[in-house]
Amino acid sequence: MLIVFAFAISLLGMVVGSLLCKFNIQFCVNPLEQARMVLAYSYDGYPDPFENYIPSSELQCPESSVNLTRSLELAYDKAILNHRLKVGTKNSHYRTGRLPDIVFFLGSQKSGTTWGQQVINSQGAIIMGGERLLSYSRSCVLKSCTWNSFRLKLEAEINSLLVDHYYVGGIRAIGFRIMYDHIPGAFRGNFADWLYCHNARVFHFVRRNVISSFWTLQARLVDTLGMGEYIDDSTDKNTATTLASNRIPIVLQVQPTKDYVIRIEEVRKGFRELFTNFYYGEIPYLEMAYEDLASSKYGSLYWNAVFEFMGVRYDHEMNINGMKTQKLHPLPCKSKIANWDEIRNALADTESIQACEAENSRHHAILLVANKT
């Protein structure tokens, strides 16, 4: 409550200062100083620490795994039947003879997962939903949730997604995005058991540069102040000059940045080890990095591997650059973080710093080439 109160006071002060500034009163504050004044950082998507998975002596896949498959088949067939009765046609092409595979899209907040979901859905044979556990996971913070209630919610969302898209012929895979913080720490082992029992797959979408994810969460605060346009998610607009956060280097408080980056990297590693070294057998798992998938040179090759993992052959080259979405914040770490040296020293041994330095070098090389031409 204290942090929320402090944030409210600081935000009120910045809004008042902005209004006074418009009337040429002597309370104008430099936008960079406004960024420094943010007392409470946004921790949206801050997951529980990763706990070690302790397997039981023997995994007994519950009868619910069989019941889920049967209930999905019944719901799927019922939706098709209702449609046939409604439009008076057999529509036999709606049923492919098999249920789509279940694939979960695992990732962290502000890491490019919305863009990734759009690329997957553009293929046509895969239905990838959004963050369908978001509201439920937030309610679990306020009240205690059980694994059984979590499981029922998970299965209900799969059922709903399948029924909502029964009319799409030739679906090979279906699923939705799950952020790290959507799965309470105590349920991660149960979730792995569930994946194994249902032969579900996990596509793990990681962003090596977690610093940029944290920076984006803070940039939302800067843009909300009314200093420019505010865009929170993927867009087809070029925002390089319209967003205030793209014009003003932002000061990141060192300790909150360090805490967030290390937590995300640790949780990412925990999920990786849980799924790749599952005690009872294999969980179909593929991990890909945003930086590789977004590559203009090799991105299509990586995406082909993703589609093949999801049961879809995609032989021709994808035009990643042809996607309508644009990167909200195209600048590298060094250019958009005002206290870059402090952040780099605090996170010297992390994968995120290595990714940031690679971005800085690539951006510098592009500028050199541009200057020569």
GUNU-357605 format. One record per residue (C-alpha): residue number from 1; residue in three letters; x, y, z. Coordinates in steps of 0.5 Angstrom, whole numbers, plus 500, padded with zeros to 3 digits. Example, Ala and Ser with C-alpha at 12.3 -4.5 7.8 and 13.67 -1.06 7.14 Angstrom:
// residues 2
BAMAR   resi   resn    xx    yy    zz
BAMAR      1    ALA   525   491   516
BAMAR      2    SER   527   498   514
//
This chain:
// residues 373
BAMAR   resi   resn    xx    yy    zz
BAMAR      1    MET   500   500   500
BAMAR      2    LEU   506   505   502
BAMAR      3    ILE   509   504   495
BAMAR      4    VAL   502   505   491
BAMAR      5    PHE   501   511   495
BAMAR      6    ALA   508   514   494
BAMAR      7    PHE   507   512   486
BAMAR      8    ALA   500   516   487
BAMAR      9    ILE   503   522   490
BAMAR     10    SER   509   522   485
BAMAR     11    LEU   504   521   479
BAMAR     12    LEU   500   527   481
BAMAR     13    GLY   506   531   482
BAMAR     14    MET   508   530   475
BAMAR     15    VAL   501   531   472
BAMAR     16    VAL   500   538   476
BAMAR     17    GLY   507   540   474
BAMAR     18    SER   506   538   467
BAMAR     19    LEU   499   542   467
BAMAR     20    LEU   503   548   470
BAMAR     21    CYS   508   548   465
BAMAR     22    LYS   503   549   460
BAMAR     23    PHE   500   555   463
BAMAR     24    ASN   508   558   463
BAMAR     25    ILE   508   558   471
BAMAR     26    GLN   515   557   474
BAMAR     27    PHE   514   550   476
BAMAR     28    CYS   516   547   469
BAMAR     29    VAL   520   540   470
BAMAR     30    ASN   525   538   465
BAMAR     31    PRO   522   531   462
BAMAR     32    LEU   528   527   464
BAMAR     33    GLU   527   530   471
BAMAR     34    GLN   520   528   471
BAMAR     35    ALA   523   521   470
BAMAR     36    ARG   528   521   476
BAMAR     37    MET   522   523   480
BAMAR     38    VAL   518   516   479
BAMAR     39    LEU   518   513   486
BAMAR     40    ALA   515   507   484
BAMAR     41    TYR   517   502   479
BAMAR     42    SER   512   498   475
BAMAR     43    TYR   513   491   477
BAMAR     44    ASP   508   488   472
BAMAR     45    GLY   509   481   471
BAMAR     46    TYR   514   480   477
BAMAR     47    PRO   514   472   478
BAMAR     48    ASP   515   468   484
BAMAR     49    PRO   522   465   485
BAMAR     50    PHE   523   458   482
BAMAR     51    GLU   522   453   487
BAMAR     52    ASN   526   446   486
BAMAR     53    TYR   521   441   483
BAMAR     54    ILE   521   435   488
BAMAR     55    PRO   517   429   484
BAMAR     56    SER   513   424   488
BAMAR     57    SER   515   417   488
BAMAR     58    GLU   511   415   482
BAMAR     59    LEU   507   419   477
BAMAR     60    GLN   500   417   476
BAMAR     61    CYS   497   421   471
BAMAR     62    PRO   490   423   473
BAMAR     63    GLU   483   420   470
BAMAR     64    SER   482   428   468
BAMAR     65    SER   487   427   463
BAMAR     66    VAL   483   422   459
BAMAR     67    ASN   477   426   461
BAMAR     68    LEU   479   432   458
BAMAR     69    THR   481   429   451
BAMAR     70    ARG   474   426   451
BAMAR     71    SER   470   433   453
BAMAR     72    LEU   474   437   448
BAMAR     73    GLU   472   432   443
BAMAR     74    LEU   465   432   445
BAMAR     75    ALA   465   440   446
BAMAR     76    TYR   468   440   439
BAMAR     77    ASP   463   436   435
BAMAR     78    LYS   457   439   439
BAMAR     79    ALA   459   446   436
BAMAR     80    ILE   460   443   429
BAMAR     81    LEU   453   440   430
BAMAR     82    ASN   450   446   432
BAMAR     83    HIS   453   450   426
BAMAR     84    ARG   450   445   422
BAMAR     85    LEU   443   446   424
BAMAR     86    LYS   444   453   424
BAMAR     87    VAL   446   454   417
BAMAR     88    GLY   443   447   414
BAMAR     89    THR   450   444   411
BAMAR     90    LYS   454   438   413
BAMAR     91    ASN   460   442   413
BAMAR     92    SER   464   436   413
BAMAR     93    HIS   471   439   412
BAMAR     94    TYR   470   442   419
BAMAR     95    ARG   472   436   423
BAMAR     96    THR   479   434   421
BAMAR     97    GLY   479   427   425
BAMAR     98    ARG   484   429   430
BAMAR     99    LEU   484   434   436
BAMAR    100    PRO   489   439   435
BAMAR    101    ASP   495   439   439
BAMAR    102    ILE   496   443   445
BAMAR    103    VAL   501   448   445
BAMAR    104    PHE   503   453   450
BAMAR    105    PHE   507   460   449
BAMAR    106    LEU   511   461   455
BAMAR    107    GLY   514   468   456
BAMAR    108    SER   515   474   460
BAMAR    109    GLN   512   481   460
BAMAR    110    LYS   514   486   455
BAMAR    111    SER   519   481   451
BAMAR    112    GLY   515   481   444
BAMAR    113    THR   510   475   446
BAMAR    114    THR   504   479   443
BAMAR    115    TRP   508   480   436
BAMAR    116    GLY   510   473   436
BAMAR    117    GLN   503   471   437
BAMAR    118    GLN   501   475   431
BAMAR    119    VAL   506   471   427
BAMAR    120    ILE   504   464   429
BAMAR    121    ASN   497   466   428
BAMAR    122    SER   499   469   421
BAMAR    123    GLN   500   462   419
BAMAR    124    GLY   493   459   419
BAMAR    125    ALA   493   452   421
BAMAR    126    ILE   495   454   429
BAMAR    127    ILE   490   458   433
BAMAR    128    MET   494   462   439
BAMAR    129    GLY   490   465   444
BAMAR    130    GLY   492   471   448
BAMAR    131    GLU   494   471   456
BAMAR    132    ARG   487   468   458
BAMAR    133    LEU   490   466   465
BAMAR    134    LEU   492   474   466
BAMAR    135    SER   485   475   470
BAMAR    136    TYR   485   469   474
BAMAR    137    SER   493   470   476
BAMAR    138    ARG   492   477   479
BAMAR    139    SER   486   474   483
BAMAR    140    CYS   490   469   486
BAMAR    141    VAL   494   474   489
BAMAR    142    LEU   488   477   493
BAMAR    143    LYS   486   470   495
BAMAR    144    SER   489   463   496
BAMAR    145    CYS   488   459   490
BAMAR    146    THR   489   451   489
BAMAR    147    TRP   492   447   484
BAMAR    148    ASN   485   444   482
BAMAR    149    SER   482   451   481
BAMAR    150    PHE   488   453   477
BAMAR    151    ARG   487   446   473
BAMAR    152    LEU   480   447   472
BAMAR    153    LYS   481   454   469
BAMAR    154    LEU   487   452   465
BAMAR    155    GLU   482   446   462
BAMAR    156    ALA   476   451   461
BAMAR    157    GLU   480   456   457
BAMAR    158    ILE   483   450   452
BAMAR    159    ASN   476   448   451
BAMAR    160    SER   473   455   450
BAMAR    161    LEU   479   457   445
BAMAR    162    LEU   477   450   441
BAMAR    163    VAL   470   451   441
BAMAR    164    ASP   471   458   439
BAMAR    165    HIS   475   456   433
BAMAR    166    TYR   471   450   431
BAMAR    167    TYR   470   453   424
BAMAR    168    VAL   477   454   422
BAMAR    169    GLY   479   447   418
BAMAR    170    GLY   485   444   418
BAMAR    171    ILE   487   446   425
BAMAR    172    ARG   494   443   427
BAMAR    173    ALA   495   446   434
BAMAR    174    ILE   491   450   439
BAMAR    175    GLY   494   454   445
BAMAR    176    PHE   495   461   449
BAMAR    177    ARG   500   465   452
BAMAR    178    ILE   502   464   459
BAMAR    179    MET   507   469   462
BAMAR    180    TYR   512   467   468
BAMAR    181    ASP   507   470   473
BAMAR    182    HIS   501   467   471
BAMAR    183    ILE   503   460   474
BAMAR    184    PRO   504   461   482
BAMAR    185    GLY   510   458   484
BAMAR    186    ALA   507   453   488
BAMAR    187    PHE   504   450   482
BAMAR    188    ARG   510   450   477
BAMAR    189    GLY   511   442   478
BAMAR    190    ASN   504   440   478
BAMAR    191    PHE   504   444   471
BAMAR    192    ALA   509   440   469
BAMAR    193    ASP   506   434   471
BAMAR    194    TRP   500   436   467
BAMAR    195    LEU   504   437   461
BAMAR    196    TYR   507   430   461
BAMAR    197    CYS   500   427   462
BAMAR    198    HIS   497   431   456
BAMAR    199    ASN   502   430   452
BAMAR    200    ALA   502   438   451
BAMAR    201    ARG   508   442   448
BAMAR    202    VAL   511   448   451
BAMAR    203    PHE   514   454   446
BAMAR    204    HIS   519   458   450
BAMAR    205    PHE   519   465   448
BAMAR    206    VAL   525   468   451
BAMAR    207    ARG   528   475   451
BAMAR    208    ARG   536   475   452
BAMAR    209    ASN   535   482   454
BAMAR    210    VAL   531   483   460
BAMAR    211    ILE   533   490   461
BAMAR    212    SER   529   492   455
BAMAR    213    SER   523   489   458
BAMAR    214    PHE   524   492   464
BAMAR    215    TRP   526   499   461
BAMAR    216    THR   519   498   457
BAMAR    217    LEU   515   498   463
BAMAR    218    GLN   518   504   466
BAMAR    219    ALA   517   508   459
BAMAR    220    ARG   510   507   460
BAMAR    221    LEU   510   511   466
BAMAR    222    VAL   514   517   462
BAMAR    223    ASP   509   516   456
BAMAR    224    THR   503   516   461
BAMAR    225    LEU   505   523   463
BAMAR    226    GLY   502   526   457
BAMAR    227    MET   509   528   454
BAMAR    228    GLY   507   525   448
BAMAR    229    GLU   503   519   445
BAMAR    230    TYR   502   513   449
BAMAR    231    ILE   502   506   446
BAMAR    232    ASP   502   500   450
BAMAR    233    ASP   502   494   445
BAMAR    234    SER   504   492   438
BAMAR    235    THR   502   497   433
BAMAR    236    ASP   503   498   425
BAMAR    237    LYS   505   506   427
BAMAR    238    ASN   512   508   427
BAMAR    239    THR   513   511   434
BAMAR    240    ALA   521   512   433
BAMAR    241    THR   519   520   434
BAMAR    242    THR   512   520   437
BAMAR    243    LEU   513   517   444
BAMAR    244    ALA   516   521   449
BAMAR    245    SER   520   515   452
BAMAR    246    ASN   524   515   445
BAMAR    247    ARG   526   522   445
BAMAR    248    ILE   528   522   452
BAMAR    249    PRO   533   517   456
BAMAR    250    ILE   530   514   462
BAMAR    251    VAL   534   514   468
BAMAR    252    LEU   533   507   471
BAMAR    253    GLN   534   506   479
BAMAR    254    VAL   539   501   479
BAMAR    255    GLN   537   496   485
BAMAR    256    PRO   530   495   482
BAMAR    257    THR   533   494   475
BAMAR    258    LYS   537   489   478
BAMAR    259    ASP   532   485   482
BAMAR    260    TYR   527   485   476
BAMAR    261    VAL   533   482   471
BAMAR    262    ILE   536   477   476
BAMAR    263    ARG   529   474   478
BAMAR    264    ILE   527   474   470
BAMAR    265    GLU   533   470   468
BAMAR    266    GLU   533   465   474
BAMAR    267    VAL   525   464   473
BAMAR    268    ARG   527   463   465
BAMAR    269    LYS   533   458   467
BAMAR    270    GLY   528   454   472
BAMAR    271    PHE   523   453   467
BAMAR    272    ARG   528   451   462
BAMAR    273    GLU   531   446   467
BAMAR    274    LEU   524   443   469
BAMAR    275    PHE   522   442   462
BAMAR    276    THR   528   439   459
BAMAR    277    ASN   530   435   465
BAMAR    278    PHE   523   432   467
BAMAR    279    TYR   523   427   472
BAMAR    280    TYR   518   422   469
BAMAR    281    GLY   520   423   461
BAMAR    282    GLU   520   428   455
BAMAR    283    ILE   516   434   455
BAMAR    284    PRO   516   437   448
BAMAR    285    TYR   519   443   449
BAMAR    286    LEU   522   448   444
BAMAR    287    GLU   526   455   446
BAMAR    288    MET   527   461   442
BAMAR    289    ALA   530   468   443
BAMAR    290    TYR   526   474   441
BAMAR    291    GLU   533   477   438
BAMAR    292    ASP   533   471   433
BAMAR    293    LEU   526   470   431
BAMAR    294    ALA   526   478   430
BAMAR    295    SER   532   478   425
BAMAR    296    SER   531   480   418
BAMAR    297    LYS   537   476   416
BAMAR    298    TYR   535   469   419
BAMAR    299    GLY   528   470   423
BAMAR    300    SER   524   466   418
BAMAR    301    LEU   529   460   419
BAMAR    302    TYR   528   460   426
BAMAR    303    TRP   520   461   425
BAMAR    304    ASN   520   455   420
BAMAR    305    ALA   523   451   426
BAMAR    306    VAL   517   454   431
BAMAR    307    PHE   512   452   426
BAMAR    308    GLU   515   445   425
BAMAR    309    PHE   515   444   432
BAMAR    310    MET   508   445   433
BAMAR    311    GLY   506   440   427
BAMAR    312    VAL   506   445   421
BAMAR    313    ARG   510   444   415
BAMAR    314    TYR   512   451   413
BAMAR    315    ASP   517   450   407
BAMAR    316    HIS   517   457   404
BAMAR    317    GLU   521   463   407
BAMAR    318    MET   517   468   411
BAMAR    319    ASN   517   475   410
BAMAR    320    ILE   518   477   418
BAMAR    321    ASN   519   485   415
BAMAR    322    GLY   513   484   412
BAMAR    323    MET   509   484   418
BAMAR    324    LYS   505   490   420
BAMAR    325    THR   507   491   427
BAMAR    326    GLN   513   495   428
BAMAR    327    LYS   518   496   434
BAMAR    328    LEU   516   501   439
BAMAR    329    HIS   522   502   442
BAMAR    330    PRO   528   501   437
BAMAR    331    LEU   534   504   440
BAMAR    332    PRO   539   500   444
BAMAR    333    CYS   540   500   451
BAMAR    334    LYS   546   505   451
BAMAR    335    SER   542   510   448
BAMAR    336    LYS   535   510   452
BAMAR    337    ILE   538   509   459
BAMAR    338    ALA   541   515   461
BAMAR    339    ASN   545   512   467
BAMAR    340    TRP   547   506   462
BAMAR    341    ASP   554   505   466
BAMAR    342    GLU   551   504   473
BAMAR    343    ILE   546   499   470
BAMAR    344    ARG   552   495   466
BAMAR    345    ASN   556   495   472
BAMAR    346    ALA   551   492   477
BAMAR    347    LEU   549   487   472
BAMAR    348    ALA   556   485   469
BAMAR    349    ASP   555   478   469
BAMAR    350    THR   548   477   466
BAMAR    351    GLU   546   475   460
BAMAR    352    SER   542   481   459
BAMAR    353    ILE   548   485   459
BAMAR    354    GLN   551   481   454
BAMAR    355    ALA   545   482   449
BAMAR    356    CYS   545   489   451
BAMAR    357    GLU   552   490   449
BAMAR    358    ALA   551   486   442
BAMAR    359    GLU   545   491   441
BAMAR    360    ASN   550   497   442
BAMAR    361    SER   555   494   437
BAMAR    362    ARG   550   493   432
BAMAR    363    HIS   547   500   432
BAMAR    364    HIS   554   503   432
BAMAR    365    ALA   556   499   426
BAMAR    366    ILE   549   501   422
BAMAR    367    LEU   551   508   424
BAMAR    368    LEU   558   508   421
BAMAR    369    VAL   555   505   415
BAMAR    370    ALA   550   510   414
BAMAR    371    ASN   555   516   415
BAMAR    372    LYS   559   513   410
BAMAR    373    THR   554   513   405
//
